[in-house]
Amino acid sequence: MNNQDYQFDPKIVERFLTDYQDRGMVKWQGFYLSDHTQRIERDAKVERKRAERIKKPPMERGEVLEFIQEAFQKGLRVAIQMNWSDRNQHIPDLIVGLIEGQYQGRIVVNGKLIMIEDIYFIKNGSEV
């Protein structure tokens, strides 16, 4: 299509050129507000999920060591809850993965070095 195919009413064109006010910052603030609202909702969802996490029942050190040995020998995935919380008393996410190795009171799960004494609870990771 060419520009010549369009026919504009000169009065409408004149009115648009003289009376139309671009909303400027109001328009951009609307975009920002939308992004900001989405971010707040996402952060609130993460915070709710974090607050709903509950501490699992504690395990004796012998139980933990026995489960680690079994999981390592059989190549089982594990889910580990650490024996600490953040400064807001929120419990961290479970660490889930295969035990890749163990050395001097530590295990490696998904490339993370974990002190066995810091493990509060451990279970089969396929149940998570």
C-alpha positions in Angstrom: 0.0 0.0 0.0 1.1 3.5 -0.7 0.5 6.5 1.4 -1.7 7.8 -1.3 -4.2 5.0 -0.6 -5.0 6.6 2.7 -7.3 9.6 2.9 -7.3 11.6 6.1 -9.7 14.2 7.2 -7.6 17.4 7.4 -9.6 18.6 10.5 -8.8 15.4 12.4 -5.1 15.6 11.4 -5.0 19.3 12.5 -6.7 18.4 15.8 -4.3 15.6 16.4 -1.3 17.8 15.7 -2.5 20.7 17.9 -4.5 19.1 20.7 -2.8 15.7 21.3 -0.7 15.7 24.5 1.8 12.9 24.8 1.5 11.4 28.3 5.3 11.2 28.5 6.4 10.1 32.0 3.0 8.9 33.0 3.2 6.3 30.2 6.6 5.2 31.3 5.6 5.1 35.0 2.8 2.8 34.0 5.3 0.4 32.5 7.6 0.7 35.5 4.7 0.1 37.9 3.7 -3.1 36.1 7.2 -4.5 36.3 7.5 -3.4 39.9 4.2 -5.0 40.9 5.3 -8.3 39.2 8.6 -8.2 41.2 6.8 -7.6 44.5 4.4 -10.5 43.8 7.2 -12.8 42.9 9.2 -11.8 46.0 6.1 -12.3 48.2 5.6 -15.8 46.8 9.2 -16.7 47.6 8.9 -15.3 51.1 5.6 -17.2 51.7 7.3 -20.4 50.5 10.3 -19.8 52.7 8.0 -19.1 55.8 6.0 -22.3 55.2 9.1 -24.6 55.3 9.1 -26.7 58.4 11.9 -28.3 60.2 12.0 -32.0 59.8 12.3 -34.3 62.8 16.0 -34.5 63.9 18.0 -37.6 63.2 20.7 -39.1 65.4 24.3 -38.9 64.0 24.4 -42.7 63.6 21.2 -42.7 61.5 22.6 -39.9 59.3 25.9 -41.8 58.8 24.1 -45.1 58.0 21.8 -43.4 55.5 24.8 -41.6 53.8 26.6 -45.0 53.5 23.6 -46.7 52.0 22.8 -43.8 49.6 26.5 -43.6 48.5 26.8 -47.3 47.9 23.5 -47.6 46.0 23.8 -44.3 44.1 20.5 -43.0 45.6 19.5 -39.3 45.4 19.3 -37.7 48.8 17.4 -34.7 50.3 19.3 -33.0 53.1 18.1 -30.4 55.6 20.8 -28.4 57.2 21.0 -27.7 60.9 20.9 -24.0 60.6 18.6 -21.1 59.6 19.1 -17.6 58.3 19.0 -14.5 60.4 15.2 -14.4 60.0 14.9 -17.9 61.3 13.9 -19.3 57.9 14.9 -22.8 57.1 17.0 -23.2 53.9 15.8 -25.2 50.9 16.5 -28.9 51.0 19.7 -29.9 49.2 18.8 -32.6 46.7 21.2 -34.7 44.6 23.6 -37.6 44.5 26.3 -38.0 47.0 29.4 -37.7 44.8 31.9 -38.5 47.5 32.9 -38.3 51.1 36.0 -37.3 52.9 36.9 -36.6 56.5 33.5 -35.9 57.9 32.2 -34.2 54.8 30.1 -35.2 51.8 29.8 -33.7 48.3 26.3 -33.3 46.9 25.9 -31.6 43.6 29.3 -30.1 43.9 28.5 -28.6 47.4 30.7 -29.6 50.3 28.6 -30.4 53.3 29.8 -31.1 56.9 28.1 -34.3 58.1 27.8 -32.7 61.6 25.7 -29.9 60.0 23.1 -32.4 58.6 19.8 -32.2 60.6 17.8 -34.6 58.5 18.4 -36.7 55.4 16.0 -38.9 53.4 15.6 -40.4 50.0 15.6 -37.6 47.4 13.3 -39.3 45.0 10.5 -38.8 47.6 10.8 -35.0 47.3 
